[in-house]
């Protein structure tokens, strides 16, 4: 069990992932990991349709609101800030397991580049559009990647720019352009937790990515290992 599990992003996916994640970790024998919650956003009334927060959290920081709800079950640390080039080295460290539940490629790119500087780290990254989504597993062991990096698996992540991210004006603009559905958020959160469980309990995972489709009620996985060719 790692010393730290870092959950970055507490919106539609992250807030759905957190309750079962806490139940799972709290049920593990001690020593349990420190759970680090990272998000610079505030919970707004418009988030109610697909994010899991008490109504009393409206107007407050998402990480701090959820930490208050779950701190009795685990040791929880909060970072009320967006992950960026300036703080990524402080937030993601050697030995961490990182659950990345953000809504933009720029943040994914920042994390992807930082992982290359670490010796041991596990990243599980999830995202979705309206009715489909995907989850990537990236493992670095002994200073080398087992799986492809995020930007190798999805080149559009490597092409993302900070200027494009700033121009998007956060998830509210994305919600207008590409509606987010609670059912898709739940499916992605479940796939991320499944992957985490397999990594921690089984010690080995046979896939590098999971695709999911809410309409077809289906998930399929594929492998993308450094020493082999990506599976069809």
C-alpha positions as MATLAB code, in Angstrom:
seq = 'XXXXXXXXXXXXXXXXXXXXXXXXXXXXXXXXXXXXXXXXXXXXXXXXXXXXXXXXXXXXXXXXXXXXXXXXXXXXXXXXXXXXXXXXXXXXXXXXXXXXXXXXXXXXXXXXXXXXXXXXXXXXXXXXXXXXXXXXXXXXXXXXXXXXXXXXXXXXXXXXXXXXXXXXXXXXXXXXXXXXXXXXXXXXXXXXXXXXXXXXXXXXXXXXXXXXXXXXXXXXXXXXXXXXXXXX';
ca = [
       0.000    0.000    0.000;
       1.465    3.402   -0.935;
       2.047    6.081    1.686;
       0.013    8.623   -0.314;
      -2.888    8.523   -2.753;
      -3.398   11.844   -4.526;
      -6.807   12.591   -6.056;
      -6.582   15.550   -8.427;
      -9.939   16.998   -9.491;
     -13.160   16.773   -7.456;
     -15.767   17.496  -10.093;
     -18.102   15.081  -11.827;
     -15.702   12.129  -11.766;
     -13.629   12.870   -8.668;
     -16.546   13.579   -6.332;
     -18.242   10.352   -7.475;
     -15.026    8.387   -7.000;
     -14.246    9.681   -3.516;
     -16.987    7.982   -1.398;
     -16.250    4.389   -2.521;
     -12.518    5.147   -2.511;
     -12.725    6.179    1.143;
     -14.771    3.073    2.031;
     -12.206    0.862    0.323;
      -9.180    2.494    1.935;
     -10.778    2.727    5.393;
     -11.416   -1.014    5.264;
      -7.761   -1.794    4.608;
      -5.463   -2.786    7.485;
      -3.203   -0.114    8.920;
      -1.053    1.685    8.035;
      -3.447    3.324    5.630;
      -2.308    5.864    3.068;
      -2.652    9.607    3.417;
      -5.356   10.774    1.024;
      -4.472   14.087   -0.640;
      -7.347   15.999   -2.278;
      -6.401   18.627   -4.861;
      -8.791   21.131   -6.454;
      -8.822   24.903   -6.726;
     -12.482   25.166   -7.689;
     -15.513   26.088   -5.590;
     -18.726   24.073   -5.454;
     -21.563   25.915   -7.209;
     -25.343   25.311   -7.382;
     -25.030   24.289  -11.039;
     -22.821   21.352  -10.006;
     -25.646   19.609   -8.133;
     -26.816   17.484  -11.057;
     -23.668   15.359  -11.214;
     -21.344   16.107   -8.292;
     -21.541   14.644   -4.774;
     -21.398   17.435   -2.172;
     -23.572   18.500    0.758;
     -25.629   21.630    0.064;
     -23.722   23.337    2.864;
     -20.623   23.208    0.627;
     -21.986   25.746   -1.882;
     -19.481   28.530   -2.367;
     -16.651   26.692   -0.611;
     -13.567   24.996   -2.010;
     -14.281   21.473   -3.240;
     -11.229   19.820   -1.687;
     -11.834   21.381    1.711;
     -15.575   20.598    1.659;
     -15.040   16.915    0.902;
     -12.125   16.582    3.325;
     -14.422   17.776    6.112;
     -16.905   15.045    5.198;
     -14.401   12.167    5.098;
     -11.544   13.079    7.435;
     -12.966   10.893   10.213;
     -12.362    7.776    8.155;
      -8.833    8.492    6.902;
      -5.993   10.949    7.251;
      -6.849   13.569    4.616;
      -4.799   16.509    3.396;
      -6.243   19.251    1.193;
      -4.680   21.437   -1.455;
      -7.110   24.215   -2.405;
      -5.349   25.001   -5.670;
      -5.279   23.859   -9.273;
      -2.408   21.602  -10.250;
       0.115   23.483  -12.402;
       3.725   23.504  -13.528;
       4.512   25.563  -10.435;
       3.219   23.057   -7.867;
       3.198   19.645   -9.576;
       6.543   18.579   -8.053;
       5.191   19.336   -4.571;
       1.870   17.580   -5.185;
       3.062   14.416   -6.958;
       6.065   12.646   -5.442;
       8.008    9.427   -5.807;
       5.947    6.472   -4.625;
       2.563    8.166   -5.003;
      -0.524    6.700   -6.586;
      -2.243    9.499   -8.503;
      -5.917    9.502   -9.470;
      -6.292   12.200  -12.117;
      -9.930   13.232  -12.622;
      -9.583   16.535  -14.462;
     -11.478   17.914  -17.439;
      -8.645   19.265  -19.589;
      -5.623   18.043  -21.538;
      -3.296   20.783  -20.294;
      -3.343   19.496  -16.713;
      -2.902   15.945  -18.011;
       0.123   17.138  -19.984;
       1.654   18.804  -16.907;
       1.300   15.573  -14.937;
       2.568   13.436  -17.822;
       5.764   15.472  -18.165;
       6.371   15.451  -14.420;
       6.067   11.668  -14.170;
       9.150   11.332  -16.385;
      11.213   12.913  -13.584;
      10.192   10.326  -10.969;
      11.482    6.861  -10.228;
       8.314    5.134   -8.991;
       4.764    6.375   -9.520;
       1.372    5.072  -10.623;
      -1.114    7.247  -12.499;
      -4.753    6.377  -13.188;
      -6.327    9.075  -15.357;
     -10.005    9.232  -16.262;
     -12.081   11.482  -18.490;
     -15.270   11.525  -20.512;
     -17.428   13.369  -22.986;
     -21.213   13.032  -22.931;
     -21.783    9.277  -23.259;
     -18.292    7.790  -23.587;
     -15.021    7.965  -21.717;
     -11.697    6.316  -21.033;
      -9.235    5.517  -18.274;
      -5.461    5.263  -18.713;
      -2.990    3.447  -16.468;
       0.587    4.758  -16.542;
       3.218    3.057  -14.370;
       6.797    4.149  -13.836;
       9.083    1.634  -12.170;
      12.808    1.954  -11.606;
      12.893    5.209  -13.561;
      11.272    3.707  -16.676;
       7.716    3.611  -17.992;
       6.020    0.208  -18.170;
       3.106    1.554  -20.163;
       3.123    4.330  -22.695;
       3.023    7.887  -21.382;
      -0.271    9.746  -21.647;
       1.020   11.787  -24.584;
       2.032    8.590  -26.403;
      -1.315    6.916  -25.865;
      -3.188   10.126  -26.745;
      -0.998   12.581  -28.721;
      -3.586   15.349  -28.309;
      -2.559   15.528  -24.654;
       1.003   16.342  -25.636;
      -0.207   19.056  -28.007;
      -2.276   20.863  -25.350;
      -1.222   24.400  -24.448;
      -1.730   26.479  -21.337;
      -3.218   29.285  -23.430;
      -5.934   26.969  -24.750;
      -6.693   25.844  -21.207;
      -7.019   29.440  -19.984;
      -9.288   30.296  -22.900;
     -11.693   27.496  -22.032;
     -12.669   29.224  -18.778;
     -13.009   25.992  -16.835;
     -15.583   23.246  -16.812;
     -18.603   25.580  -17.060;
     -17.759   26.342  -20.690;
     -17.139   22.665  -21.384;
     -20.484   21.781  -19.813;
     -22.186   24.114  -22.291;
     -20.305   22.714  -25.278;
     -20.142   19.029  -24.294;
     -22.735   18.136  -21.638;
     -21.483   15.944  -18.803;
     -23.791   13.202  -17.562;
     -23.787   11.749  -14.066;
     -24.101    8.219  -15.502;
     -20.916    8.655  -17.550;
     -19.077   10.215  -14.613;
     -20.084    7.225  -12.480;
     -18.908    4.733  -15.096;
     -15.502    6.407  -15.357;
     -15.161    6.638  -11.570;
     -15.983    2.932  -11.273;
     -13.395    2.003  -13.917;
     -10.761    4.087  -12.094;
     -11.529    2.394   -8.775;
     -11.448   -1.037  -10.447;
      -7.995   -0.226  -11.813;
      -6.736    1.025   -8.447;
      -7.986   -2.114   -6.705;
      -6.239   -4.345   -9.253;
      -2.953   -2.439   -8.918;
      -3.003   -2.508   -5.113;
      -4.523   -5.937   -4.485;
      -3.365   -7.983   -7.464;
      -0.051   -6.248   -8.053;
      -0.425   -6.565  -11.812;
      -2.849   -5.265  -14.410;
      -3.052   -6.670  -17.923;
      -4.271   -3.479  -19.581;
      -3.159    0.108  -20.051;
      -6.450    1.705  -21.086;
     -10.184    1.169  -20.757;
     -12.775    2.561  -23.152;
     -16.386    2.827  -21.971;
     -19.716    3.548  -23.608;
     -22.782    4.353  -21.531;
     -25.255    3.806  -24.384;
     -23.915    0.307  -25.075;
     -23.320   -0.271  -21.341;
     -19.900   -1.620  -22.272;
     -16.244   -1.386  -21.322;
     -13.272   -2.763  -23.220;
      -9.596   -2.708  -22.364;
      -6.376   -2.680  -24.356;
      -2.691   -2.974  -23.528;
      -0.022   -0.452  -24.379;
       3.218   -1.689  -22.937;
       6.614   -0.145  -23.542;
       8.196   -3.437  -24.577;
       5.462   -4.487  -26.961;
       3.245   -3.121  -29.676;
      -0.100   -1.630  -28.681;
      -2.901   -4.165  -28.875;
      -5.673   -3.685  -31.383;
];
